């Protein structure tokens, strides 16, 4: 636990972490202003009739069982932010040449590796959850002045809280994968390139040539976890609990593989 706290503190000293937080905060402020201005002429009756969504209507923040909601917009940004943060924190250690130095006072590589990725995951989860809370709170003026909170009961609030928890978990998973790949690639750029190519090219190739394997891909299972419902229109179905197990397995496999690599390879020359 002490090593985990130390690694978390060291991660927070990375400028890239604060840069990502600054960009997220700026984006939230812009979204809040745009939403407030746009909601000035909001026709609630017409919006409900057409089944539309708007952040000034509180129940639009999260629609259970679908990916069509205000909060779902944050999922991709937070996942990318988690990936960038995890890769930058771990990759920065290699770039700065401090890996060998750290190993002089903590020679147990698996323990150090686990603490470092654990710190990335913990910080990513906490920051992602906090950013979601700030993002939604920024819409409260629009809700109070121009919108409506009708239907936002206790059951809806629990669904919203569950969605925020899952999205934060996906950001933590992205941070672990980014950190694991950065460990093997010994740099931030290597991690971003590898993960980006796989998600943009590799998974699309699998979907095109082996559609039956799509249920095992990271993106599909992450989508099921996000919505907590089976994907509609696909040739396969998967319970959310199984999808959750799959995405957790992806993170554990990436972390374990990087840990084996880290233990077996020389870092003295880095």
ChimeraX commands (.cxc) that place a marker at each C-alpha (Angstrom):
marker #1 position 0.00,0.00,0.00 radius 0.5
marker #1 position 2.86,2.37,0.81 radius 0.5
marker #1 position 4.45,1.74,-2.58 radius 0.5
marker #1 position 1.08,2.27,-4.26 radius 0.5
marker #1 position 0.72,5.67,-2.58 radius 0.5
marker #1 position 4.26,6.64,-3.54 radius 0.5
marker #1 position 3.66,5.71,-7.18 radius 0.5
marker #1 position 0.39,7.64,-7.18 radius 0.5
marker #1 position 2.16,10.74,-5.85 radius 0.5
marker #1 position 4.89,10.40,-8.44 radius 0.5
marker #1 position 2.27,10.05,-11.17 radius 0.5
marker #1 position 0.59,13.26,-10.04 radius 0.5
marker #1 position 3.89,15.08,-10.52 radius 0.5
marker #1 position 3.77,14.35,-14.24 radius 0.5
marker #1 position 2.89,17.51,-16.12 radius 0.5
marker #1 position 0.93,15.56,-18.72 radius 0.5
marker #1 position -1.57,14.51,-16.03 radius 0.5
marker #1 position -2.32,18.13,-15.19 radius 0.5
marker #1 position -2.38,19.04,-18.86 radius 0.5
marker #1 position -5.06,16.41,-19.48 radius 0.5
marker #1 position -7.03,17.67,-16.47 radius 0.5
marker #1 position -6.76,21.22,-17.75 radius 0.5
marker #1 position -8.04,20.24,-21.18 radius 0.5
marker #1 position -10.92,18.31,-19.61 radius 0.5
marker #1 position -11.86,21.25,-17.41 radius 0.5
marker #1 position -11.79,23.64,-20.35 radius 0.5
marker #1 position -14.00,21.29,-22.36 radius 0.5
marker #1 position -16.48,21.06,-19.49 radius 0.5
marker #1 position -16.64,24.85,-19.19 radius 0.5
marker #1 position -17.29,25.23,-22.92 radius 0.5
marker #1 position -19.99,22.54,-22.85 radius 0.5
marker #1 position -21.69,24.23,-19.90 radius 0.5
marker #1 position -21.81,27.64,-21.60 radius 0.5
marker #1 position -22.99,26.23,-24.92 radius 0.5
marker #1 position -25.70,24.16,-23.21 radius 0.5
marker #1 position -26.99,27.12,-21.20 radius 0.5
marker #1 position -27.19,29.35,-24.27 radius 0.5
marker #1 position -28.68,26.64,-26.46 radius 0.5
marker #1 position -31.33,25.76,-23.87 radius 0.5
marker #1 position -32.71,29.32,-23.78 radius 0.5
marker #1 position -35.18,28.49,-26.57 radius 0.5
marker #1 position -35.76,24.88,-25.51 radius 0.5
marker #1 position -39.23,23.52,-26.22 radius 0.5
marker #1 position -39.66,20.81,-23.59 radius 0.5
marker #1 position -43.00,19.59,-24.92 radius 0.5
marker #1 position -41.65,19.15,-28.44 radius 0.5
marker #1 position -38.47,17.52,-27.16 radius 0.5
marker #1 position -40.46,14.91,-25.22 radius 0.5
marker #1 position -42.77,14.28,-28.17 radius 0.5
marker #1 position -39.87,13.70,-30.56 radius 0.5
marker #1 position -37.96,11.64,-28.03 radius 0.5
marker #1 position -34.96,13.95,-28.19 radius 0.5
marker #1 position -32.22,14.44,-25.61 radius 0.5
marker #1 position -30.77,17.65,-24.20 radius 0.5
marker #1 position -28.45,18.20,-21.21 radius 0.5
marker #1 position -30.91,20.77,-19.82 radius 0.5
marker #1 position -33.32,17.87,-19.28 radius 0.5
marker #1 position -31.84,15.98,-16.36 radius 0.5
marker #1 position -33.17,12.56,-17.37 radius 0.5
marker #1 position -31.20,12.93,-20.62 radius 0.5
marker #1 position -27.99,12.65,-18.64 radius 0.5
marker #1 position -28.40,8.89,-18.59 radius 0.5
marker #1 position -30.92,6.70,-20.41 radius 0.5
marker #1 position -30.69,3.19,-18.99 radius 0.5
marker #1 position -29.83,0.38,-21.39 radius 0.5
marker #1 position -28.72,2.61,-24.28 radius 0.5
marker #1 position -25.66,4.52,-25.32 radius 0.5
marker #1 position -27.77,7.56,-26.23 radius 0.5
marker #1 position -27.25,9.92,-23.34 radius 0.5
marker #1 position -25.24,12.95,-22.31 radius 0.5
marker #1 position -22.97,10.98,-20.00 radius 0.5
marker #1 position -22.06,8.48,-22.73 radius 0.5
marker #1 position -20.23,11.31,-24.54 radius 0.5
marker #1 position -17.62,11.30,-21.78 radius 0.5
marker #1 position -16.81,7.60,-22.12 radius 0.5
marker #1 position -14.59,7.89,-25.20 radius 0.5
marker #1 position -12.84,11.04,-23.99 radius 0.5
marker #1 position -12.13,9.58,-20.56 radius 0.5
marker #1 position -10.92,6.28,-22.03 radius 0.5
marker #1 position -8.53,8.15,-24.33 radius 0.5
marker #1 position -7.44,10.31,-21.41 radius 0.5
marker #1 position -6.83,7.22,-19.29 radius 0.5
marker #1 position -4.80,5.63,-22.09 radius 0.5
marker #1 position -2.74,8.80,-22.57 radius 0.5
marker #1 position -2.24,9.26,-18.84 radius 0.5
marker #1 position -1.21,5.66,-18.14 radius 0.5
marker #1 position 1.15,5.57,-21.12 radius 0.5
marker #1 position 2.68,8.95,-20.24 radius 0.5
marker #1 position 3.20,8.12,-16.57 radius 0.5
marker #1 position 4.96,4.81,-17.29 radius 0.5
marker #1 position 6.62,5.92,-20.52 radius 0.5
marker #1 position 7.91,9.03,-18.78 radius 0.5
marker #1 position 9.87,6.85,-16.36 radius 0.5
marker #1 position 11.71,5.23,-19.25 radius 0.5
marker #1 position 12.32,8.52,-21.02 radius 0.5
marker #1 position 13.70,10.11,-17.86 radius 0.5
marker #1 position 15.92,7.09,-17.21 radius 0.5
marker #1 position 14.68,6.68,-13.64 radius 0.5
marker #1 position 13.57,3.04,-13.90 radius 0.5
marker #1 position 16.96,1.70,-12.86 radius 0.5
marker #1 position 17.17,4.22,-10.02 radius 0.5
marker #1 position 13.80,3.20,-8.61 radius 0.5
marker #1 position 14.83,-0.46,-8.74 radius 0.5
marker #1 position 17.76,0.24,-6.42 radius 0.5
marker #1 position 15.38,0.81,-3.49 radius 0.5
marker #1 position 12.58,-1.49,-4.68 radius 0.5
marker #1 position 14.30,-4.40,-6.49 radius 0.5
marker #1 position 11.15,-6.57,-6.61 radius 0.5
marker #1 position 10.11,-5.81,-10.14 radius 0.5
marker #1 position 6.69,-7.45,-10.08 radius 0.5
marker #1 position 5.80,-5.51,-6.96 radius 0.5
marker #1 position 6.97,-2.22,-8.48 radius 0.5
marker #1 position 5.20,-2.96,-11.75 radius 0.5
marker #1 position 1.95,-3.84,-9.99 radius 0.5
marker #1 position 2.11,-0.73,-7.81 radius 0.5
marker #1 position 2.78,1.51,-10.80 radius 0.5
marker #1 position -0.09,0.15,-12.89 radius 0.5
marker #1 position -2.30,0.04,-9.80 radius 0.5
marker #1 position -1.58,3.72,-9.16 radius 0.5
marker #1 position -2.43,4.52,-12.79 radius 0.5
marker #1 position -5.71,2.62,-12.51 radius 0.5
marker #1 position -6.67,4.18,-9.18 radius 0.5
marker #1 position -5.93,7.73,-10.29 radius 0.5
marker #1 position -7.70,7.21,-13.61 radius 0.5
marker #1 position -10.81,5.91,-11.85 radius 0.5
marker #1 position -10.92,8.71,-9.28 radius 0.5
marker #1 position -10.24,11.48,-11.79 radius 0.5
marker #1 position -12.69,10.06,-14.34 radius 0.5
marker #1 position -15.45,9.83,-11.74 radius 0.5
marker #1 position -14.76,13.35,-10.47 radius 0.5
marker #1 position -14.71,14.78,-14.00 radius 0.5
marker #1 position -18.05,13.15,-14.78 radius 0.5
marker #1 position -19.53,14.67,-11.63 radius 0.5
marker #1 position -18.24,18.12,-12.56 radius 0.5
marker #1 position -19.42,17.65,-16.16 radius 0.5
marker #1 position -22.98,16.88,-15.08 radius 0.5
marker #1 position -23.00,19.54,-12.36 radius 0.5
marker #1 position -22.08,22.14,-14.97 radius 0.5
marker #1 position -25.49,21.58,-16.60 radius 0.5
marker #1 position -27.44,22.36,-13.41 radius 0.5
marker #1 position -27.87,26.08,-14.23 radius 0.5
marker #1 position -29.39,25.14,-17.59 radius 0.5
marker #1 position -31.66,22.60,-15.88 radius 0.5
marker #1 position -32.76,25.09,-13.23 radius 0.5
marker #1 position -33.40,28.04,-15.57 radius 0.5
marker #1 position -34.46,26.53,-18.88 radius 0.5
marker #1 position -34.86,22.79,-18.45 radius 0.5
marker #1 position -36.52,20.19,-16.26 radius 0.5
marker #1 position -35.64,17.62,-13.62 radius 0.5
marker #1 position -38.93,15.73,-13.93 radius 0.5
marker #1 position -38.45,11.98,-13.71 radius 0.5
marker #1 position -35.05,12.18,-12.03 radius 0.5
marker #1 position -36.05,9.94,-9.13 radius 0.5
marker #1 position -34.03,7.65,-6.89 radius 0.5
marker #1 position -34.00,4.71,-9.30 radius 0.5
marker #1 position -32.72,6.94,-12.08 radius 0.5
marker #1 position -30.04,8.35,-9.79 radius 0.5
marker #1 position -28.81,4.84,-8.98 radius 0.5
marker #1 position -28.62,4.02,-12.70 radius 0.5
marker #1 position -26.67,7.23,-13.26 radius 0.5
marker #1 position -24.27,6.41,-10.44 radius 0.5
marker #1 position -23.76,2.93,-11.84 radius 0.5
marker #1 position -23.01,4.34,-15.29 radius 0.5
marker #1 position -20.50,6.80,-13.85 radius 0.5
marker #1 position -18.80,3.95,-12.00 radius 0.5
marker #1 position -18.56,1.82,-15.14 radius 0.5
marker #1 position -17.23,4.66,-17.28 radius 0.5
marker #1 position -14.60,5.42,-14.66 radius 0.5
marker #1 position -13.73,1.72,-14.65 radius 0.5
marker #1 position -13.21,1.75,-18.42 radius 0.5
marker #1 position -10.91,4.74,-18.04 radius 0.5
marker #1 position -8.94,2.80,-15.41 radius 0.5
marker #1 position -8.71,-0.19,-17.75 radius 0.5
marker #1 position -7.39,2.08,-20.51 radius 0.5
marker #1 position -4.77,3.45,-18.12 radius 0.5
marker #1 position -3.61,-0.06,-17.24 radius 0.5
marker #1 position -3.36,-1.10,-20.89 radius 0.5
marker #1 position -1.53,2.12,-21.78 radius 0.5
marker #1 position 0.90,1.66,-18.91 radius 0.5
marker #1 position 1.46,-2.02,-19.71 radius 0.5
marker #1 position 2.23,-1.37,-23.39 radius 0.5
marker #1 position 4.47,1.59,-22.44 radius 0.5
marker #1 position 6.42,-0.79,-20.18 radius 0.5
marker #1 position 7.13,-3.16,-23.05 radius 0.5
marker #1 position 7.72,-0.38,-25.60 radius 0.5
marker #1 position 9.78,1.67,-23.11 radius 0.5
marker #1 position 8.02,4.85,-24.11 radius 0.5
marker #1 position 4.74,6.72,-24.42 radius 0.5
marker #1 position 4.74,6.90,-28.21 radius 0.5
marker #1 position 5.17,3.14,-28.56 radius 0.5
marker #1 position 2.16,2.50,-26.34 radius 0.5
marker #1 position -0.10,4.96,-28.13 radius 0.5
marker #1 position 0.93,3.65,-31.54 radius 0.5
marker #1 position 0.41,0.01,-30.61 radius 0.5
marker #1 position -2.98,0.48,-28.97 radius 0.5
marker #1 position -4.14,2.91,-31.65 radius 0.5
marker #1 position -3.23,0.57,-34.50 radius 0.5
marker #1 position -4.94,-2.36,-32.81 radius 0.5
marker #1 position -8.19,-0.51,-32.12 radius 0.5
marker #1 position -8.31,1.31,-35.45 radius 0.5
marker #1 position -7.02,-1.45,-37.72 radius 0.5
marker #1 position -6.66,-4.76,-35.91 radius 0.5
marker #1 position -10.16,-5.03,-34.48 radius 0.5
marker #1 position -11.73,-3.82,-37.73 radius 0.5
marker #1 position -9.88,-6.52,-39.66 radius 0.5
marker #1 position -11.11,-9.14,-37.22 radius 0.5
marker #1 position -14.70,-7.90,-37.58 radius 0.5
marker #1 position -14.41,-7.99,-41.36 radius 0.5
marker #1 position -12.80,-11.41,-41.80 radius 0.5
marker #1 position -13.99,-13.22,-38.66 radius 0.5
marker #1 position -17.28,-11.63,-37.54 radius 0.5
marker #1 position -17.97,-14.53,-35.21 radius 0.5
marker #1 position -14.94,-13.52,-33.14 radius 0.5
marker #1 position -16.24,-9.97,-32.66 radius 0.5
marker #1 position -17.84,-10.87,-29.35 radius 0.5
marker #1 position -14.34,-11.28,-27.90 radius 0.5
marker #1 position -13.04,-7.87,-29.01 radius 0.5
marker #1 position -12.32,-5.11,-26.55 radius 0.5
marker #1 position -14.52,-2.45,-28.14 radius 0.5
marker #1 position -17.63,-4.63,-28.29 radius 0.5
marker #1 position -17.31,-5.78,-24.70 radius 0.5
marker #1 position -16.53,-2.27,-23.48 radius 0.5
marker #1 position -19.71,-1.06,-25.19 radius 0.5
marker #1 position -21.75,-3.73,-23.42 radius 0.5
marker #1 position -20.21,-2.72,-20.09 radius 0.5
marker #1 position -20.98,0.94,-20.78 radius 0.5
marker #1 position -24.64,0.40,-21.61 radius 0.5
marker #1 position -25.03,-2.64,-19.34 radius 0.5
marker #1 position -27.22,-4.19,-22.02 radius 0.5
marker #1 position -26.74,-6.48,-25.01 radius 0.5
marker #1 position -25.78,-4.80,-28.25 radius 0.5
marker #1 position -28.70,-4.53,-30.65 radius 0.5
marker #1 position -28.41,-5.55,-34.28 radius 0.5
marker #1 position -25.40,-7.83,-33.83 radius 0.5
marker #1 position -25.37,-11.52,-34.65 radius 0.5
marker #1 position -24.40,-12.37,-31.10 radius 0.5
marker #1 position -25.46,-11.44,-27.60 radius 0.5
marker #1 position -23.45,-11.33,-24.44 radius 0.5
marker #1 position -24.55,-10.77,-20.83 radius 0.5
marker #1 position -23.07,-7.61,-19.29 radius 0.5
marker #1 position -21.40,-9.60,-16.50 radius 0.5
marker #1 position -19.52,-11.70,-19.07 radius 0.5
marker #1 position -18.50,-8.57,-20.98 radius 0.5
marker #1 position -17.19,-7.09,-17.73 radius 0.5
marker #1 position -15.15,-10.24,-17.11 radius 0.5
marker #1 position -13.71,-10.01,-20.63 radius 0.5
marker #1 position -12.56,-6.40,-20.33 radius 0.5
marker #1 position -11.06,-7.08,-16.90 radius 0.5
marker #1 position -9.27,-10.08,-18.40 radius 0.5
marker #1 position -7.82,-7.85,-21.13 radius 0.5
marker #1 position -6.38,-5.56,-18.48 radius 0.5
marker #1 position -4.99,-8.39,-16.37 radius 0.5
marker #1 position -3.42,-10.14,-19.35 radius 0.5
marker #1 position -1.78,-6.91,-20.55 radius 0.5
marker #1 position -0.48,-6.15,-17.05 radius 0.5
marker #1 position 0.80,-9.69,-16.49 radius 0.5
marker #1 position 2.52,-9.89,-19.87 radius 0.5
marker #1 position 4.21,-6.53,-19.30 radius 0.5
marker #1 position 5.23,-7.68,-15.81 radius 0.5
marker #1 position 6.92,-10.81,-17.20 radius 0.5
marker #1 position 8.73,-8.67,-19.78 radius 0.5
marker #1 position 9.79,-6.15,-17.14 radius 0.5
marker #1 position 11.19,-8.88,-14.91 radius 0.5
marker #1 position 13.19,-10.61,-17.61 radius 0.5
marker #1 position 14.72,-7.69,-19.50 radius 0.5
marker #1 position 17.70,-5.59,-18.55 radius 0.5
marker #1 position 17.05,-1.94,-17.69 radius 0.5
marker #1 position 20.57,-0.95,-16.73 radius 0.5
marker #1 position 21.23,0.63,-20.10 radius 0.5
marker #1 position 18.05,2.69,-20.07 radius 0.5
marker link #1:1,2 radius 0.2
marker link #1:2,3 radius 0.2
marker link #1:3,4 radius 0.2
marker link #1:4,5 radius 0.2
marker link #1:5,6 radius 0.2
marker link #1:6,7 radius 0.2
marker link #1:7,8 radius 0.2
marker link #1:8,9 radius 0.2
marker link #1:9,10 radius 0.2
marker link #1:10,11 radius 0.2
marker link #1:11,12 radius 0.2
marker link #1:12,13 radius 0.2
marker link #1:13,14 radius 0.2
marker link #1:14,15 radius 0.2
marker link #1:15,16 radius 0.2
marker link #1:16,17 radius 0.2
marker link #1:17,18 radius 0.2
marker link #1:18,19 radius 0.2
marker link #1:19,20 radius 0.2
marker link #1:20,21 radius 0.2
marker link #1:21,22 radius 0.2
marker link #1:22,23 radius 0.2
marker link #1:23,24 radius 0.2
marker link #1:24,25 radius 0.2
marker link #1:25,26 radius 0.2
marker link #1:26,27 radius 0.2
marker link #1:27,28 radius 0.2
marker link #1:28,29 radius 0.2
marker link #1:29,30 radius 0.2
marker link #1:30,31 radius 0.2
marker link #1:31,32 radius 0.2
marker link #1:32,33 radius 0.2
marker link #1:33,34 radius 0.2
marker link #1:34,35 radius 0.2
marker link #1:35,36 radius 0.2
marker link #1:36,37 radius 0.2
marker link #1:37,38 radius 0.2
marker link #1:38,39 radius 0.2
marker link #1:39,40 radius 0.2
marker link #1:40,41 radius 0.2
marker link #1:41,42 radius 0.2
marker link #1:42,43 radius 0.2
marker link #1:43,44 radius 0.2
marker link #1:44,45 radius 0.2
marker link #1:45,46 radius 0.2
marker link #1:46,47 radius 0.2
marker link #1:47,48 radius 0.2
marker link #1:48,49 radius 0.2
marker link #1:49,50 radius 0.2
marker link #1:50,51 radius 0.2
marker link #1:51,52 radius 0.2
marker link #1:52,53 radius 0.2
marker link #1:53,54 radius 0.2
marker link #1:54,55 radius 0.2
marker link #1:55,56 radius 0.2
marker link #1:56,57 radius 0.2
marker link #1:57,58 radius 0.2
marker link #1:58,59 radius 0.2
marker link #1:59,60 radius 0.2
marker link #1:60,61 radius 0.2
marker link #1:61,62 radius 0.2
marker link #1:62,63 radius 0.2
marker link #1:63,64 radius 0.2
marker link #1:64,65 radius 0.2
marker link #1:65,66 radius 0.2
marker link #1:66,67 radius 0.2
marker link #1:67,68 radius 0.2
marker link #1:68,69 radius 0.2
marker link #1:69,70 radius 0.2
marker link #1:70,71 radius 0.2
marker link #1:71,72 radius 0.2
marker link #1:72,73 radius 0.2
marker link #1:73,74 radius 0.2
marker link #1:74,75 radius 0.2
marker link #1:75,76 radius 0.2
marker link #1:76,77 radius 0.2
marker link #1:77,78 radius 0.2
marker link #1:78,79 radius 0.2
marker link #1:79,80 radius 0.2
marker link #1:80,81 radius 0.2
marker link #1:81,82 radius 0.2
marker link #1:82,83 radius 0.2
marker link #1:83,84 radius 0.2
marker link #1:84,85 radius 0.2
marker link #1:85,86 radius 0.2
marker link #1:86,87 radius 0.2
marker link #1:87,88 radius 0.2
marker link #1:88,89 radius 0.2
marker link #1:89,90 radius 0.2
marker link #1:90,91 radius 0.2
marker link #1:91,92 radius 0.2
marker link #1:92,93 radius 0.2
marker link #1:93,94 radius 0.2
marker link #1:94,95 radius 0.2
marker link #1:95,96 radius 0.2
marker link #1:96,97 radius 0.2
marker link #1:97,98 radius 0.2
marker link #1:98,99 radius 0.2
marker link #1:99,100 radius 0.2
marker link #1:100,101 radius 0.2
marker link #1:101,102 radius 0.2
marker link #1:102,103 radius 0.2
marker link #1:103,104 radius 0.2
marker link #1:104,105 radius 0.2
marker link #1:105,106 radius 0.2
marker link #1:106,107 radius 0.2
marker link #1:107,108 radius 0.2
marker link #1:108,109 radius 0.2
marker link #1:109,110 radius 0.2
marker link #1:110,111 radius 0.2
marker link #1:111,112 radius 0.2
marker link #1:112,113 radius 0.2
marker link #1:113,114 radius 0.2
marker link #1:114,115 radius 0.2
marker link #1:115,116 radius 0.2
marker link #1:116,117 radius 0.2
marker link #1:117,118 radius 0.2
marker link #1:118,119 radius 0.2
marker link #1:119,120 radius 0.2
marker link #1:120,121 radius 0.2
marker link #1:121,122 radius 0.2
marker link #1:122,123 radius 0.2
marker link #1:123,124 radius 0.2
marker link #1:124,125 radius 0.2
marker link #1:125,126 radius 0.2
marker link #1:126,127 radius 0.2
marker link #1:127,128 radius 0.2
marker link #1:128,129 radius 0.2
marker link #1:129,130 radius 0.2
marker link #1:130,131 radius 0.2
marker link #1:131,132 radius 0.2
marker link #1:132,133 radius 0.2
marker link #1:133,134 radius 0.2
marker link #1:134,135 radius 0.2
marker link #1:135,136 radius 0.2
marker link #1:136,137 radius 0.2
marker link #1:137,138 radius 0.2
marker link #1:138,139 radius 0.2
marker link #1:139,140 radius 0.2
marker link #1:140,141 radius 0.2
marker link #1:141,142 radius 0.2
marker link #1:142,143 radius 0.2
marker link #1:143,144 radius 0.2
marker link #1:144,145 radius 0.2
marker link #1:145,146 radius 0.2
marker link #1:146,147 radius 0.2
marker link #1:147,148 radius 0.2
marker link #1:148,149 radius 0.2
marker link #1:149,150 radius 0.2
marker link #1:150,151 radius 0.2
marker link #1:151,152 radius 0.2
marker link #1:152,153 radius 0.2
marker link #1:153,154 radius 0.2
marker link #1:154,155 radius 0.2
marker link #1:155,156 radius 0.2
marker link #1:156,157 radius 0.2
marker link #1:157,158 radius 0.2
marker link #1:158,159 radius 0.2
marker link #1:159,160 radius 0.2
marker link #1:160,161 radius 0.2
marker link #1:161,162 radius 0.2
marker link #1:162,163 radius 0.2
marker link #1:163,164 radius 0.2
marker link #1:164,165 radius 0.2
marker link #1:165,166 radius 0.2
marker link #1:166,167 radius 0.2
marker link #1:167,168 radius 0.2
marker link #1:168,169 radius 0.2
marker link #1:169,170 radius 0.2
marker link #1:170,171 radius 0.2
marker link #1:171,172 radius 0.2
marker link #1:172,173 radius 0.2
marker link #1:173,174 radius 0.2
marker link #1:174,175 radius 0.2
marker link #1:175,176 radius 0.2
marker link #1:176,177 radius 0.2
marker link #1:177,178 radius 0.2
marker link #1:178,179 radius 0.2
marker link #1:179,180 radius 0.2
marker link #1:180,181 radius 0.2
marker link #1:181,182 radius 0.2
marker link #1:182,183 radius 0.2
marker link #1:183,184 radius 0.2
marker link #1:184,185 radius 0.2
marker link #1:185,186 radius 0.2
marker link #1:186,187 radius 0.2
marker link #1:187,188 radius 0.2
marker link #1:188,189 radius 0.2
marker link #1:189,190 radius 0.2
marker link #1:190,191 radius 0.2
marker link #1:191,192 radius 0.2
marker link #1:192,193 radius 0.2
marker link #1:193,194 radius 0.2
marker link #1:194,195 radius 0.2
marker link #1:195,196 radius 0.2
marker link #1:196,197 radius 0.2
marker link #1:197,198 radius 0.2
marker link #1:198,199 radius 0.2
marker link #1:199,200 radius 0.2
marker link #1:200,201 radius 0.2
marker link #1:201,202 radius 0.2
marker link #1:202,203 radius 0.2
marker link #1:203,204 radius 0.2
marker link #1:204,205 radius 0.2
marker link #1:205,206 radius 0.2
marker link #1:206,207 radius 0.2
marker link #1:207,208 radius 0.2
marker link #1:208,209 radius 0.2
marker link #1:209,210 radius 0.2
marker link #1:210,211 radius 0.2
marker link #1:211,212 radius 0.2
marker link #1:212,213 radius 0.2
marker link #1:213,214 radius 0.2
marker link #1:214,215 radius 0.2
marker link #1:215,216 radius 0.2
marker link #1:216,217 radius 0.2
marker link #1:217,218 radius 0.2
marker link #1:218,219 radius 0.2
marker link #1:219,220 radius 0.2
marker link #1:220,221 radius 0.2
marker link #1:221,222 radius 0.2
marker link #1:222,223 radius 0.2
marker link #1:223,224 radius 0.2
marker link #1:224,225 radius 0.2
marker link #1:225,226 radius 0.2
marker link #1:226,227 radius 0.2
marker link #1:227,228 radius 0.2
marker link #1:228,229 radius 0.2
marker link #1:229,230 radius 0.2
marker link #1:230,231 radius 0.2
marker link #1:231,232 radius 0.2
marker link #1:232,233 radius 0.2
marker link #1:233,234 radius 0.2
marker link #1:234,235 radius 0.2
marker link #1:235,236 radius 0.2
marker link #1:236,237 radius 0.2
marker link #1:237,238 radius 0.2
marker link #1:238,239 radius 0.2
marker link #1:239,240 radius 0.2
marker link #1:240,241 radius 0.2
marker link #1:241,242 radius 0.2
marker link #1:242,243 radius 0.2
marker link #1:243,244 radius 0.2
marker link #1:244,245 radius 0.2
marker link #1:245,246 radius 0.2
marker link #1:246,247 radius 0.2
marker link #1:247,248 radius 0.2
marker link #1:248,249 radius 0.2
marker link #1:249,250 radius 0.2
marker link #1:250,251 radius 0.2
marker link #1:251,252 radius 0.2
marker link #1:252,253 radius 0.2
marker link #1:253,254 radius 0.2
marker link #1:254,255 radius 0.2
marker link #1:255,256 radius 0.2
marker link #1:256,257 radius 0.2
marker link #1:257,258 radius 0.2
marker link #1:258,259 radius 0.2
marker link #1:259,260 radius 0.2
marker link #1:260,261 radius 0.2
marker link #1:261,262 radius 0.2
marker link #1:262,263 radius 0.2
marker link #1:263,264 radius 0.2
marker link #1:264,265 radius 0.2
marker link #1:265,266 radius 0.2
marker link #1:266,267 radius 0.2
marker link #1:267,268 radius 0.2
marker link #1:268,269 radius 0.2
marker link #1:269,270 radius 0.2
view
